[in-house]
Amino acid sequence: MNESDRQAPHTIACTLTPIELETRRTELLPGLLSQADTHEMIPGGFRWSFSEAQGLLNRVASVIEAERGCCRFLRFRLTIEPHGGPLWMEVTGPEGTQNFLSSLLLNAPPPSVSKD
């Protein structure tokens, strides 16, 4: 846990309205993750793998940049394997993040959870 995690409580909520979320769904996590080859649950979130594809890294960076604006509690970690191997993206956060991500990916309205 880093210093900023200890300083303030986290609110697990997307700041987009349901209409904004639906219109932007393809350019946010749900759109990107629908292209993942595999996924697995990890402590505090999920990990997805993507096969090498032209423009993938730029697309992932663009999605991360957009998500940082509306879901500020999320932590992203990228691993890019050598020799054309997969790109791995981990998305984690405070307690409640797995439920939030699961509901977001199932096309349900994400729950709002406060962590004190």
N, CA, C and O atoms as CSV, one atom per row, in Angstrom:
chain,resi,resn,atom,element,x,y,z
A,1,MET,N,N,0.852,-1.165,0.000
A,1,MET,CA,C,0.000,0.000,0.000
A,1,MET,C,C,0.902,1.232,0.000
A,1,MET,O,O,1.838,1.315,0.795
A,2,ASN,N,N,0.625,2.188,-0.886
A,2,ASN,CA,C,1.454,3.378,-0.922
A,2,ASN,C,C,0.876,4.479,-0.042
A,2,ASN,O,O,-0.215,4.336,0.508
A,3,GLU,N,N,1.610,5.573,0.087
A,3,GLU,CA,C,1.228,6.661,0.992
A,3,GLU,C,C,-0.141,7.244,0.661
A,3,GLU,O,O,-0.919,7.530,1.571
A,4,SER,N,N,-0.453,7.426,-0.621
A,4,SER,CA,C,-1.751,8.008,-0.985
A,4,SER,C,C,-2.908,7.086,-0.619
A,4,SER,O,O,-4.007,7.567,-0.348
A,5,ASP,N,N,-2.686,5.762,-0.605
A,5,ASP,CA,C,-3.737,4.827,-0.194
A,5,ASP,C,C,-4.064,4.975,1.286
A,5,ASP,O,O,-5.199,4.732,1.696
A,6,ARG,N,N,-3.083,5.371,2.094
A,6,ARG,CA,C,-3.292,5.496,3.529
A,6,ARG,C,C,-3.877,6.843,3.915
A,6,ARG,O,O,-4.441,6.969,5.002
A,7,GLN,N,N,-3.763,7.852,3.064
A,7,GLN,CA,C,-4.131,9.203,3.438
A,7,GLN,C,C,-5.631,9.452,3.464
A,7,GLN,O,O,-6.112,10.126,4.374
A,8,ALA,N,N,-6.380,8.943,2.516
A,8,ALA,CA,C,-7.796,9.273,2.420
A,8,ALA,C,C,-8.606,8.028,2.104
A,8,ALA,O,O,-8.106,7.113,1.450
A,9,PRO,N,N,-9.867,7.983,2.569
A,9,PRO,CA,C,-10.719,6.859,2.207
A,9,PRO,C,C,-11.012,6.894,0.706
A,9,PRO,O,O,-10.984,7.951,0.075
A,10,HIS,N,N,-11.290,5.729,0.159
A,10,HIS,CA,C,-11.570,5.613,-1.265
A,10,HIS,C,C,-13.059,5.428,-1.473
A,10,HIS,O,O,-13.713,4.687,-0.739
A,11,THR,N,N,-13.586,6.097,-2.468
A,11,THR,CA,C,-14.944,5.841,-2.896
A,11,THR,C,C,-14.847,5.072,-4.193
A,11,THR,O,O,-14.234,5.531,-5.157
A,12,ILE,N,N,-15.444,3.919,-4.210
A,12,ILE,CA,C,-15.409,3.083,-5.401
A,12,ILE,C,C,-16.659,3.410,-6.202
A,12,ILE,O,O,-17.741,2.884,-5.940
A,13,ALA,N,N,-16.491,4.276,-7.170
A,13,ALA,CA,C,-17.616,4.691,-7.990
A,13,ALA,C,C,-17.107,5.303,-9.283
A,13,ALA,O,O,-16.076,5.976,-9.303
A,14,CYS,N,N,-17.831,5.067,-10.347
A,14,CYS,CA,C,-17.551,5.703,-11.623
A,14,CYS,C,C,-18.269,7.044,-11.604
A,14,CYS,O,O,-19.429,7.123,-11.199
A,15,THR,N,N,-17.591,8.093,-12.036
A,15,THR,CA,C,-18.204,9.421,-12.015
A,15,THR,C,C,-19.040,9.697,-13.262
A,15,THR,O,O,-19.640,10.767,-13.369
A,16,LEU,N,N,-19.094,8.758,-14.205
A,16,LEU,CA,C,-19.926,8.939,-15.388
A,16,LEU,C,C,-21.379,8.601,-15.068
A,16,LEU,O,O,-21.654,7.735,-14.238
A,17,THR,N,N,-22.291,9.280,-15.722
A,17,THR,CA,C,-23.705,8.930,-15.593
A,17,THR,C,C,-23.938,7.635,-16.355
A,17,THR,O,O,-23.119,7.268,-17.197
A,18,PRO,N,N,-25.032,6.934,-16.084
A,18,PRO,CA,C,-25.314,5.705,-16.845
A,18,PRO,C,C,-25.367,5.946,-18.359
A,18,PRO,O,O,-24.929,5.095,-19.133
A,19,ILE,N,N,-25.894,7.086,-18.782
A,19,ILE,CA,C,-25.965,7.396,-20.213
A,19,ILE,C,C,-24.562,7.618,-20.776
A,19,ILE,O,O,-24.244,7.113,-21.853
A,20,GLU,N,N,-23.716,8.369,-20.061
A,20,GLU,CA,C,-22.341,8.586,-20.506
A,20,GLU,C,C,-21.582,7.265,-20.569
A,20,GLU,O,O,-20.836,7.014,-21.516
A,21,LEU,N,N,-21.775,6.428,-19.564
A,21,LEU,CA,C,-21.097,5.140,-19.535
A,21,LEU,C,C,-21.511,4.290,-20.731
A,21,LEU,O,O,-20.663,3.660,-21.362
A,22,GLU,N,N,-22.790,4.264,-21.046
A,22,GLU,CA,C,-23.266,3.460,-22.166
A,22,GLU,C,C,-22.736,3.985,-23.493
A,22,GLU,O,O,-22.337,3.194,-24.348
A,23,THR,N,N,-22.722,5.299,-23.684
A,23,THR,CA,C,-22.255,5.845,-24.962
A,23,THR,C,C,-20.749,5.712,-25.124
A,23,THR,O,O,-20.255,5.685,-26.252
A,24,ARG,N,N,-20.007,5.628,-24.022
A,24,ARG,CA,C,-18.550,5.519,-24.084
A,24,ARG,C,C,-18.044,4.102,-23.819
A,24,ARG,O,O,-16.835,3.878,-23.767
A,25,ARG,N,N,-18.949,3.153,-23.652
A,25,ARG,CA,C,-18.581,1.786,-23.251
A,25,ARG,C,C,-17.483,1.192,-24.126
A,25,ARG,O,O,-16.577,0.549,-23.595
A,26,THR,N,N,-17.524,1.380,-25.439
A,26,THR,CA,C,-16.533,0.757,-26.316
A,26,THR,C,C,-15.153,1.384,-26.170
A,26,THR,O,O,-14.153,0.736,-26.480
A,27,GLU,N,N,-15.074,2.628,-25.706
A,27,GLU,CA,C,-13.766,3.256,-25.551
A,27,GLU,C,C,-13.234,3.170,-24.121
A,27,GLU,O,O,-12.155,3.683,-23.827
A,28,LEU,N,N,-13.984,2.530,-23.244
A,28,LEU,CA,C,-13.550,2.342,-21.858
A,28,LEU,C,C,-13.237,0.866,-21.623
A,28,LEU,O,O,-13.213,0.075,-22.566
A,29,LEU,N,N,-13.000,0.500,-20.368
A,29,LEU,CA,C,-12.615,-0.876,-20.036
A,29,LEU,C,C,-13.501,-1.953,-20.648
A,29,LEU,O,O,-12.967,-2.919,-21.193
A,30,PRO,N,N,-14.829,-1.841,-20.589
A,30,PRO,CA,C,-15.632,-2.928,-21.159
A,30,PRO,C,C,-15.316,-3.200,-22.628
A,30,PRO,O,O,-15.253,-4.358,-23.040
A,31,GLY,N,N,-15.117,-2.153,-23.418
A,31,GLY,CA,C,-14.799,-2.346,-24.834
A,31,GLY,C,C,-13.449,-3.000,-25.042
A,31,GLY,O,O,-13.307,-3.897,-25.873
A,32,LEU,N,N,-12.459,-2.551,-24.289
A,32,LEU,CA,C,-11.121,-3.125,-24.406
A,32,LEU,C,C,-11.103,-4.574,-23.923
A,32,LEU,O,O,-10.546,-5.449,-24.585
A,33,LEU,N,N,-11.705,-4.817,-22.787
A,33,LEU,CA,C,-11.629,-6.145,-22.184
A,33,LEU,C,C,-12.409,-7.197,-22.958
A,33,LEU,O,O,-12.167,-8.394,-22.804
A,34,SER,N,N,-13.339,-6.756,-23.785
A,34,SER,CA,C,-14.048,-7.724,-24.632
A,34,SER,C,C,-13.108,-8.341,-25.664
A,34,SER,O,O,-13.444,-9.355,-26.277
A,35,GLN,N,N,-11.930,-7.738,-25.863
A,35,GLN,CA,C,-10.948,-8.247,-26.814
A,35,GLN,C,C,-9.851,-9.077,-26.145
A,35,GLN,O,O,-8.943,-9.553,-26.827
A,36,ALA,N,N,-9.920,-9.256,-24.844
A,36,ALA,CA,C,-8.889,-10.013,-24.118
A,36,ALA,C,C,-8.962,-11.498,-24.473
A,36,ALA,O,O,-10.029,-12.044,-24.751
A,37,ASP,N,N,-7.792,-12.126,-24.452
A,37,ASP,CA,C,-7.711,-13.567,-24.692
A,37,ASP,C,C,-8.080,-14.358,-23.442
A,37,ASP,O,O,-8.798,-15.355,-23.514
A,38,THR,N,N,-7.583,-13.903,-22.299
A,38,THR,CA,C,-7.850,-14.581,-21.032
A,38,THR,C,C,-8.028,-13.539,-19.935
A,38,THR,O,O,-7.654,-12.376,-20.086
A,39,HIS,N,N,-8.605,-13.987,-18.840
A,39,HIS,CA,C,-8.671,-13.143,-17.644
A,39,HIS,C,C,-8.645,-14.040,-16.418
A,39,HIS,O,O,-9.026,-15.210,-16.462
A,40,GLU,N,N,-8.182,-13.450,-15.322
A,40,GLU,CA,C,-8.168,-14.181,-14.059
A,40,GLU,C,C,-8.313,-13.193,-12.909
A,40,GLU,O,O,-7.918,-12.031,-13.005
A,41,MET,N,N,-8.882,-13.680,-11.839
A,41,MET,CA,C,-9.024,-12.879,-10.636
A,41,MET,C,C,-7.690,-12.866,-9.902
A,41,MET,O,O,-7.032,-13.899,-9.782
A,42,ILE,N,N,-7.295,-11.700,-9.413
A,42,ILE,CA,C,-6.092,-11.546,-8.598
A,42,ILE,C,C,-6.496,-10.760,-7.354
A,42,ILE,O,O,-7.573,-10.165,-7.337
A,43,PRO,N,N,-5.675,-10.740,-6.325
A,43,PRO,CA,C,-6.042,-9.971,-5.126
A,43,PRO,C,C,-6.333,-8.509,-5.476
A,43,PRO,O,O,-5.487,-7.813,-6.038
A,44,GLY,N,N,-7.524,-8.064,-5.142
A,44,GLY,CA,C,-7.910,-6.676,-5.351
A,44,GLY,C,C,-8.379,-6.328,-6.743
A,44,GLY,O,O,-8.649,-5.159,-7.016
A,45,GLY,N,N,-8.490,-7.317,-7.653
A,45,GLY,CA,C,-8.930,-6.990,-9.007
A,45,GLY,C,C,-8.835,-8.153,-9.966
A,45,GLY,O,O,-9.114,-9.297,-9.607
A,46,PHE,N,N,-8.437,-7.851,-11.198
A,46,PHE,CA,C,-8.351,-8.843,-12.262
A,46,PHE,C,C,-7.105,-8.609,-13.106
A,46,PHE,O,O,-6.510,-7.532,-13.078
A,47,ARG,N,N,-6.721,-9.647,-13.862
A,47,ARG,CA,C,-5.626,-9.567,-14.833
A,47,ARG,C,C,-6.144,-10.126,-16.156
A,47,ARG,O,O,-6.778,-11.180,-16.197
A,48,TRP,N,N,-5.857,-9.392,-17.243
A,48,TRP,CA,C,-6.254,-9.792,-18.584
A,48,TRP,C,C,-5.024,-9.901,-19.462
A,48,TRP,O,O,-4.053,-9.169,-19.270
A,49,SER,N,N,-5.059,-10.823,-20.437
A,49,SER,CA,C,-3.976,-10.920,-21.420
A,49,SER,C,C,-4.545,-10.641,-22.804
A,49,SER,O,O,-5.691,-10.965,-23.115
A,50,PHE,N,N,-3.691,-10.024,-23.623
A,50,PHE,CA,C,-4.046,-9.665,-24.983
A,50,PHE,C,C,-2.932,-10.134,-25.907
A,50,PHE,O,O,-1.754,-9.983,-25.583
A,51,SER,N,N,-3.289,-10.698,-27.047
A,51,SER,CA,C,-2.304,-11.071,-28.060
A,51,SER,C,C,-1.782,-9.810,-28.725
A,51,SER,O,O,-2.473,-8.795,-28.814
A,52,GLU,N,N,-0.537,-9.902,-29.193
A,52,GLU,CA,C,0.068,-8.770,-29.890
A,52,GLU,C,C,-0.796,-8.393,-31.095
A,52,GLU,O,O,-1.202,-9.251,-31.878
A,53,ALA,N,N,-1.067,-7.099,-31.225
A,53,ALA,CA,C,-1.835,-6.595,-32.355
A,53,ALA,C,C,-1.399,-5.165,-32.627
A,53,ALA,O,O,-1.029,-4.433,-31.709
A,54,GLN,N,N,-1.444,-4.778,-33.875
A,54,GLN,CA,C,-1.075,-3.423,-34.264
A,54,GLN,C,C,-1.962,-2.418,-33.522
A,54,GLN,O,O,-3.188,-2.516,-33.565
A,55,GLY,N,N,-1.345,-1.468,-32.853
A,55,GLY,CA,C,-2.083,-0.420,-32.162
A,55,GLY,C,C,-2.585,-0.782,-30.775
A,55,GLY,O,O,-3.190,0.054,-30.103
A,56,LEU,N,N,-2.347,-2.018,-30.332
A,56,LEU,CA,C,-2.868,-2.454,-29.026
A,56,LEU,C,C,-2.349,-1.585,-27.885
A,56,LEU,O,O,-3.133,-1.132,-27.051
A,57,LEU,N,N,-1.060,-1.350,-27.837
A,57,LEU,CA,C,-0.499,-0.575,-26.726
A,57,LEU,C,C,-1.091,0.830,-26.687
A,57,LEU,O,O,-1.391,1.340,-25.607
A,58,ASN,N,N,-1.263,1.461,-27.840
A,58,ASN,CA,C,-1.880,2.788,-27.871
A,58,ASN,C,C,-3.323,2.739,-27.397
A,58,ASN,O,O,-3.774,3.634,-26.682
A,59,ARG,N,N,-4.043,1.708,-27.787
A,59,ARG,CA,C,-5.445,1.566,-27.359
A,59,ARG,C,C,-5.526,1.366,-25.849
A,59,ARG,O,O,-6.364,1.977,-25.186
A,60,VAL,N,N,-4.665,0.520,-25.307
A,60,VAL,CA,C,-4.649,0.274,-23.862
A,60,VAL,C,C,-4.329,1.569,-23.119
A,60,VAL,O,O,-4.987,1.898,-22.132
A,61,ALA,N,N,-3.322,2.304,-23.588
A,61,ALA,CA,C,-2.952,3.566,-22.946
A,61,ALA,C,C,-4.103,4.564,-22.997
A,61,ALA,O,O,-4.338,5.282,-22.026
A,62,SER,N,N,-4.812,4.618,-24.098
A,62,SER,CA,C,-5.942,5.525,-24.245
A,62,SER,C,C,-7.069,5.173,-23.268
A,62,SER,O,O,-7.670,6.058,-22.659
A,63,VAL,N,N,-7.347,3.876,-23.126
A,63,VAL,CA,C,-8.389,3.430,-22.189
A,63,VAL,C,C,-7.977,3.755,-20.748
A,63,VAL,O,O,-8.792,4.235,-19.961
A,64,ILE,N,N,-6.728,3.497,-20.412
A,64,ILE,CA,C,-6.253,3.797,-19.055
A,64,ILE,C,C,-6.388,5.293,-18.768
A,64,ILE,O,O,-6.834,5.686,-17.691
A,65,GLU,N,N,-6.005,6.114,-19.727
A,65,GLU,CA,C,-6.116,7.561,-19.545
A,65,GLU,C,C,-7.570,7.983,-19.312
A,65,GLU,O,O,-7.842,8.808,-18.441
A,66,ALA,N,N,-8.496,7.426,-20.080
A,66,ALA,CA,C,-9.917,7.743,-19.907
A,66,ALA,C,C,-10.429,7.257,-18.556
A,66,ALA,O,O,-11.153,7.979,-17.870
A,67,GLU,N,N,-10.059,6.046,-18.173
A,67,GLU,CA,C,-10.531,5.478,-16.905
A,67,GLU,C,C,-9.993,6.237,-15.699
A,67,GLU,O,O,-10.673,6.343,-14.678
A,68,ARG,N,N,-8.791,6.758,-15.807
A,68,ARG,CA,C,-8.221,7.525,-14.686
A,68,ARG,C,C,-9.035,8.777,-14.399
A,68,ARG,O,O,-8.987,9.304,-13.288
A,69,GLY,N,N,-9.777,9.257,-15.381
A,69,GLY,CA,C,-10.611,10.432,-15.178
A,69,GLY,C,C,-11.932,10.129,-14.501
A,69,GLY,O,O,-12.450,10.967,-13.762
A,70,CYS,N,N,-12.493,8.939,-14.738
A,70,CYS,CA,C,-13.819,8.650,-14.184
A,70,CYS,C,C,-13.805,7.607,-13.072
A,70,CYS,O,O,-14.759,7.526,-12.298
A,71,CYS,N,N,-12.761,6.821,-12.977
A,71,CYS,CA,C,-12.643,5.806,-11.918
A,71,CYS,C,C,-11.270,5.976,-11.269
A,71,CYS,O,O,-10.379,5.145,-11.447
A,72,ARG,N,N,-11.117,7.037,-10.531
A,72,ARG,CA,C,-9.820,7.461,-10.004
A,72,ARG,C,C,-9.216,6.495,-8.984
A,72,ARG,O,O,-8.032,6.608,-8.666
A,73,PHE,N,N,-9.985,5.568,-8.476
A,73,PHE,CA,C,-9.509,4.621,-7.466
A,73,PHE,C,C,-8.781,3.421,-8.079
A,73,PHE,O,O,-8.148,2.651,-7.357
A,74,LEU,N,N,-8.865,3.255,-9.401
A,74,LEU,CA,C,-8.273,2.088,-10.046
A,74,LEU,C,C,-6.761,2.235,-10.189
A,74,LEU,O,O,-6.247,3.327,-10.430
A,75,ARG,N,N,-6.070,1.122,-10.035
A,75,ARG,CA,C,-4.613,1.045,-10.241
A,75,ARG,C,C,-4.384,0.120,-11.439
A,75,ARG,O,O,-4.955,-0.969,-11.517
A,76,PHE,N,N,-3.550,0.567,-12.358
A,76,PHE,CA,C,-3.260,-0.195,-13.576
A,76,PHE,C,C,-1.796,-0.598,-13.581
A,76,PHE,O,O,-0.920,0.168,-13.179
A,77,ARG,N,N,-1.547,-1.820,-14.044
A,77,ARG,CA,C,-0.172,-2.305,-14.214
A,77,ARG,C,C,-0.121,-3.070,-15.534
A,77,ARG,O,O,-0.914,-3.980,-15.774
A,78,LEU,N,N,0.827,-2.681,-16.382
A,78,LEU,CA,C,1.009,-3.346,-17.670
A,78,LEU,C,C,2.307,-4.128,-17.664
A,78,LEU,O,O,3.320,-3.669,-17.136
A,79,THR,N,N,2.269,-5.310,-18.253
A,79,THR,CA,C,3.465,-6.105,-18.502
A,79,THR,C,C,3.417,-6.497,-19.967
A,79,THR,O,O,2.436,-7.069,-20.443
A,80,ILE,N,N,4.490,-6.179,-20.672
A,80,ILE,CA,C,4.565,-6.503,-22.092
A,80,ILE,C,C,5.688,-7.517,-22.259
A,80,ILE,O,O,6.859,-7.212,-22.034
A,81,GLU,N,N,5.315,-8.717,-22.655
A,81,GLU,CA,C,6.279,-9.798,-22.792
A,81,GLU,C,C,7.151,-9.585,-24.030
A,81,GLU,O,O,6.693,-9.013,-25.020
A,82,PRO,N,N,8.397,-10.039,-23.979
A,82,PRO,CA,C,9.289,-9.869,-25.132
A,82,PRO,C,C,8.912,-10.786,-26.298
A,82,PRO,O,O,8.109,-11.708,-26.155
A,83,HIS,N,N,9.510,-10.507,-27.440
A,83,HIS,CA,C,9.390,-11.337,-28.641
A,83,HIS,C,C,7.944,-11.516,-29.104
A,83,HIS,O,O,7.554,-12.600,-29.537
A,84,GLY,N,N,7.159,-10.454,-29.010
A,84,GLY,CA,C,5.780,-10.527,-29.494
A,84,GLY,C,C,4.838,-11.282,-28.594
A,84,GLY,O,O,3.753,-11.688,-29.013
A,85,GLY,N,N,5.255,-11.473,-27.344
A,85,GLY,CA,C,4.391,-12.161,-26.389
A,85,GLY,C,C,3.208,-11.300,-25.997
A,85,GLY,O,O,3.056,-10.186,-26.499
A,86,PRO,N,N,2.381,-11.798,-25.118
A,86,PRO,CA,C,1.165,-11.077,-24.762
A,86,PRO,C,C,1.433,-9.812,-23.944
A,86,PRO,O,O,2.493,-9.644,-23.340
A,87,LEU,N,N,0.454,-8.953,-23.949
A,87,LEU,CA,C,0.399,-7.806,-23.053
A,87,LEU,C,C,-0.536,-8.214,-21.918
A,87,LEU,O,O,-1.649,-8.684,-22.153
A,88,TRP,N,N,-0.071,-8.030,-20.694
A,88,TRP,CA,C,-0.882,-8.327,-19.513
A,88,TRP,C,C,-1.275,-7.005,-18.868
A,88,TRP,O,O,-0.430,-6.131,-18.677
A,89,MET,N,N,-2.541,-6.855,-18.536
A,89,MET,CA,C,-3.010,-5.659,-17.844
A,89,MET,C,C,-3.694,-6.076,-16.550
A,89,MET,O,O,-4.649,-6.853,-16.554
A,90,GLU,N,N,-3.184,-5.543,-15.443
A,90,GLU,CA,C,-3.813,-5.772,-14.140
A,90,GLU,C,C,-4.544,-4.499,-13.755
A,90,GLU,O,O,-4.020,-3.395,-13.905
A,91,VAL,N,N,-5.760,-4.667,-13.259
A,91,VAL,CA,C,-6.540,-3.548,-12.750
A,91,VAL,C,C,-6.944,-3.922,-11.331
A,91,VAL,O,O,-7.667,-4.896,-11.118
A,92,THR,N,N,-6.475,-3.148,-10.370
A,92,THR,CA,C,-6.745,-3.407,-8.965
A,92,THR,C,C,-7.169,-2.121,-8.271
A,92,THR,O,O,-7.146,-1.039,-8.857
A,93,GLY,N,N,-7.548,-2.266,-7.029
A,93,GLY,CA,C,-7.941,-1.113,-6.228
A,93,GLY,C,C,-8.298,-1.558,-4.826
A,93,GLY,O,O,-8.021,-2.692,-4.434
A,94,PRO,N,N,-8.912,-0.664,-4.074
A,94,PRO,CA,C,-9.277,-0.983,-2.696
A,94,PRO,C,C,-10.386,-2.038,-2.633
A,94,PRO,O,O,-10.938,-2.445,-3.655
A,95,GLU,N,N,-10.688,-2.457,-1.432
A,95,GLU,CA,C,-11.739,-3.452,-1.219
A,95,GLU,C,C,-13.013,-3.033,-1.950
A,95,GLU,O,O,-13.444,-1.884,-1.857
A,96,GLY,N,N,-13.605,-3.969,-2.671
A,96,GLY,CA,C,-14.813,-3.694,-3.446
A,96,GLY,C,C,-14.539,-3.536,-4.939
A,96,GLY,O,O,-15.474,-3.495,-5.739
A,97,THR,N,N,-13.275,-3.447,-5.318
A,97,THR,CA,C,-12.926,-3.232,-6.719
A,97,THR,C,C,-13.322,-4.416,-7.596
A,97,THR,O,O,-13.808,-4.215,-8.709
A,98,GLN,N,N,-13.126,-5.651,-7.116
A,98,GLN,CA,C,-13.509,-6.815,-7.925
A,98,GLN,C,C,-15.002,-6.793,-8.237
A,98,GLN,O,O,-15.399,-7.047,-9.374
A,99,ASN,N,N,-15.823,-6.496,-7.252
A,99,ASN,CA,C,-17.271,-6.428,-7.488
A,99,ASN,C,C,-17.611,-5.320,-8.468
A,99,ASN,O,O,-18.449,-5.498,-9.351
A,100,PHE,N,N,-16.960,-4.175,-8.311
A,100,PHE,CA,C,-17.181,-3.050,-9.211
A,100,PHE,C,C,-16.849,-3.447,-10.649
A,100,PHE,O,O,-17.653,-3.232,-11.556
A,101,LEU,N,N,-15.668,-4.025,-10.857
A,101,LEU,CA,C,-15.254,-4.419,-12.203
A,101,LEU,C,C,-16.162,-5.501,-12.770
A,101,LEU,O,O,-16.516,-5.457,-13.948
A,102,SER,N,N,-16.539,-6.464,-11.951
A,102,SER,CA,C,-17.431,-7.536,-12.418
A,102,SER,C,C,-18.749,-6.969,-12.916
A,102,SER,O,O,-19.226,-7.359,-13.982
A,103,SER,N,N,-19.336,-6.063,-12.168
A,103,SER,CA,C,-20.622,-5.505,-12.579
A,103,SER,C,C,-20.467,-4.640,-13.818
A,103,SER,O,O,-21.351,-4.628,-14.675
A,104,LEU,N,N,-19.374,-3.926,-13.925
A,104,LEU,CA,C,-19.115,-3.090,-15.090
A,104,LEU,C,C,-19.007,-3.955,-16.345
A,104,LEU,O,O,-19.516,-3.589,-17.405
A,105,LEU,N,N,-18.354,-5.081,-16.222
A,105,LEU,CA,C,-18.136,-5.953,-17.371
A,105,LEU,C,C,-19.365,-6.777,-17.735
A,105,LEU,O,O,-19.481,-7.262,-18.861
A,106,LEU,N,N,-20.274,-6.935,-16.792
A,106,LEU,CA,C,-21.505,-7.677,-17.071
A,106,LEU,C,C,-22.610,-6.756,-17.571
A,106,LEU,O,O,-23.768,-7.159,-17.682
A,107,ASN,N,N,-22.233,-5.498,-17.874
A,107,ASN,CA,C,-23.166,-4.526,-18.418
A,107,ASN,C,C,-24.207,-4.073,-17.401
A,107,ASN,O,O,-25.260,-3.557,-17.777
A,108,ALA,N,N,-23.919,-4.261,-16.125
A,108,ALA,CA,C,-24.814,-3.814,-15.068
A,108,ALA,C,C,-24.305,-2.479,-14.537
A,108,ALA,O,O,-23.124,-2.168,-14.685
A,109,PRO,N,N,-25.172,-1.693,-13.927
A,109,PRO,CA,C,-24.674,-0.460,-13.325
A,109,PRO,C,C,-23.701,-0.795,-12.197
A,109,PRO,O,O,-24.028,-1.601,-11.326
A,110,PRO,N,N,-22.502,-0.185,-12.196
A,110,PRO,CA,C,-21.539,-0.507,-11.141
A,110,PRO,C,C,-22.022,-0.010,-9.784
A,110,PRO,O,O,-22.608,1.068,-9.684
A,111,PRO,N,N,-21.777,-0.796,-8.745
A,111,PRO,CA,C,-22.172,-0.361,-7.415
A,111,PRO,C,C,-21.266,0.761,-6.928
A,111,PRO,O,O,-20.122,0.881,-7.366
A,112,SER,N,N,-21.773,1.560,-6.041
A,112,SER,CA,C,-20.997,2.614,-5.409
A,112,SER,C,C,-20.704,2.131,-3.996
A,112,SER,O,O,-21.626,1.869,-3.223
A,113,VAL,N,N,-19.435,2.013,-3.661
A,113,VAL,CA,C,-19.043,1.502,-2.352
A,113,VAL,C,C,-18.050,2.468,-1.730
A,113,VAL,O,O,-17.078,2.860,-2.375
A,114,SER,N,N,-18.280,2.850,-0.495
A,114,SER,CA,C,-17.329,3.697,0.204
A,114,SER,C,C,-16.475,2.843,1.107
A,114,SER,O,O,-16.978,1.933,1.766
A,115,LYS,N,N,-15.185,3.127,1.144
A,115,LYS,CA,C,-14.274,2.427,2.044
A,115,LYS,C,C,-13.735,3.455,3.014
A,115,LYS,O,O,-13.099,4.426,2.605
A,116,ASP,N,N,-13.982,3.251,4.279
A,116,ASP,CA,C,-13.509,4.202,5.292
A,116,ASP,C,C,-12.174,3.833,5.811
A,116,ASP,O,O,-11.632,4.528,6.670
